[in-house]
Every structure is written in C-alpha cells, then in structure tokens.
C-alpha cells in the first residue's frame, strides 16, 4: 500500500496576481513542475500551522492563512498526495528563493501557461474559473 503524504499549499495573491513556484531540478520528484508553495504537514500540526511554517522555511516570509480553496488526493508513483490549498496573504517580507528554481506572479488567466504538478491542477482550475 502506498504511503499517504499530507501536504498544504498557499495560494498567495497580491495585486490580482498569484504566486507560483517552480520545483528544483535536483528534486527527483516532479522536477521543474510548478506548484503552490507549501509542504508536508508534520505530526500534530494543523494544516494552517504547517503552511505558515513551510512558507517561512522555504520563502523567508510570513503569511496569514485564509479559507480553504481546494483539497485534492492524487496518486503518484511514489505515494498518494493529499493536498489542501488555502488562500493566503503576505503579512511580512517578500518571497525569497531557497528551495525553488523560480517564482512568478501570474494573473489567474495566465496560470495554465505553466506545467503544474498534477495535484495542484484542480486548485488552478478553480482559480481560473472564479478569477479569469
């Protein structure tokens, strides 16, 4: 049986644009695919606490976590990813590259121009529908 990995992603909006992050090429899993920044939920953490911690660790900034946007369960070769994405707002600092190859601020209408990790696609679809 495959391992279930609980992860969270932040849909950070600023001036009508969404923060998108490209995975590094040295990450053997899903290299150079795009995702909403975030990461794994550790034992005993709430999704919201995990998301704040991950964004601080990966991007050296602080966010407020808002409402849940989407929850997707996607089976990859390496395991089953249970991804919950939340709307989020930057409250301190600007995103800095520490683990990602690149970041980009795109309007919702531009999101589909990127190659997204499969688990992130339902959230992308929802964003494009509600904010074309």
C-alpha positions as CSV (number, residue, x, y, z in Angstrom):
1,X,0.0,0.0,0.0
2,X,1.3,3.4,-0.9
3,X,2.1,6.0,1.7
4,X,-0.3,8.9,2.1
5,X,1.6,12.2,2.3
6,X,-0.4,15.2,3.7
7,X,0.7,18.5,2.2
8,X,-0.5,22.0,2.1
9,X,-0.2,24.8,-0.4
10,X,-0.6,28.6,-0.2
11,X,-2.4,30.5,-2.9
12,X,-0.8,33.8,-2.2
13,X,-2.5,36.7,-4.0
14,X,-1.1,40.2,-4.4
15,X,-2.4,42.9,-6.7
16,X,-4.5,40.4,-8.6
17,X,-1.6,38.0,-9.2
18,X,-0.9,34.5,-7.8
19,X,2.5,33.4,-6.5
20,X,3.6,30.3,-8.4
21,X,6.8,28.3,-7.5
22,X,8.8,26.0,-9.8
23,X,10.2,22.9,-8.2
24,X,14.0,22.5,-8.4
25,X,15.6,20.1,-10.9
26,X,17.6,18.4,-8.1
27,X,14.3,17.4,-6.5
28,X,14.0,13.9,-8.0
29,X,10.2,14.1,-7.6
30,X,8.3,16.2,-10.2
31,X,11.4,18.2,-11.3
32,X,10.7,21.7,-12.6
33,X,7.0,21.4,-12.4
34,X,5.1,24.3,-10.9
35,X,3.2,24.3,-7.6
36,X,1.7,26.5,-4.9
37,X,4.4,26.9,-2.3
38,X,4.0,24.9,0.9
39,X,5.0,21.4,2.1
40,X,4.4,18.5,4.3
41,X,2.2,18.6,7.4
42,X,4.1,17.2,10.4
43,X,2.6,15.0,13.1
44,X,0.5,17.0,15.5
45,X,0.4,20.1,13.3
46,X,-2.8,21.7,11.9
47,X,-2.7,22.4,8.2
48,X,-2.7,26.1,8.8
49,X,0.3,26.0,11.2
50,X,2.1,23.7,8.8
51,X,1.5,26.1,5.9
52,X,2.8,29.1,7.9
53,X,5.9,27.2,9.0
54,X,6.6,25.9,5.4
55,X,6.3,29.3,3.8
56,X,8.6,30.8,6.5
57,X,11.2,28.0,6.0
58,X,11.0,27.9,2.2
59,X,10.5,31.6,1.3
60,X,11.6,33.5,4.4
61,X,8.3,35.5,4.7
62,X,5.2,35.3,6.8
63,X,1.6,34.7,5.7
64,X,-1.9,34.8,7.1
65,X,-3.8,31.7,6.1
66,X,-7.4,32.2,4.9
67,X,-10.1,29.9,3.7
68,X,-9.5,26.6,2.1
69,X,-9.6,26.7,-1.7
70,X,-9.3,23.0,-2.7
71,X,-8.4,19.6,-1.5
72,X,-7.1,17.0,-3.9
73,X,-5.9,13.4,-3.4
74,X,-3.6,12.4,-6.2
75,X,-1.8,9.1,-6.6
76,X,1.7,9.4,-7.9
77,X,4.3,6.6,-8.4
78,X,6.0,7.5,-5.0
79,X,2.8,7.7,-2.9
80,X,-0.6,9.4,-2.5
81,X,-0.5,13.1,-2.0
82,X,-3.4,14.6,0.0
83,X,-3.0,18.3,-0.9
84,X,-5.1,21.1,0.8
85,X,-4.6,24.6,-0.7
86,X,-5.6,27.7,1.2
87,X,-5.9,31.3,0.2
88,X,-3.1,33.2,1.9
89,X,-1.9,36.8,2.3
90,X,1.7,38.0,2.7
91,X,2.0,39.9,6.0
92,X,5.7,40.3,6.4
93,X,8.6,40.0,3.9
94,X,8.8,39.2,0.3
95,X,9.3,35.6,-1.0
96,X,12.9,34.6,-1.4
97,X,14.2,31.6,-3.4
98,X,15.7,29.0,-1.0
99,X,14.3,25.7,-2.4
100,X,12.6,26.5,-5.7
101,X,14.1,27.1,-9.1
102,X,12.0,30.2,-9.9
103,X,8.9,32.0,-8.7
104,X,6.5,34.0,-10.8
105,X,3.5,36.3,-10.1
106,X,0.8,35.5,-12.7
107,X,-2.8,36.5,-13.2
108,X,-5.3,33.7,-12.8
109,X,-5.8,33.7,-16.6
110,X,-2.0,33.0,-17.1
111,X,-1.8,30.1,-14.7
112,X,-2.5,27.5,-17.4
113,X,0.6,28.5,-19.3
114,X,2.7,26.6,-16.7
115,X,3.3,22.9,-16.3
116,X,1.7,22.2,-12.9
117,X,2.2,19.3,-10.6
118,X,-0.9,17.1,-11.1
119,X,-2.1,17.5,-7.5
120,X,-2.2,21.3,-7.9
121,X,-4.2,21.3,-11.1
122,X,-7.7,21.3,-9.5
123,X,-6.8,24.4,-7.5
124,X,-5.5,26.1,-10.7
125,X,-8.8,25.2,-12.5
126,X,-10.8,26.6,-9.6
127,X,-8.8,29.9,-9.6
128,X,-9.2,30.3,-13.3
129,X,-13.0,29.9,-13.1
130,X,-13.5,32.3,-10.2
131,X,-11.0,34.9,-11.3
132,X,-10.5,34.8,-15.0
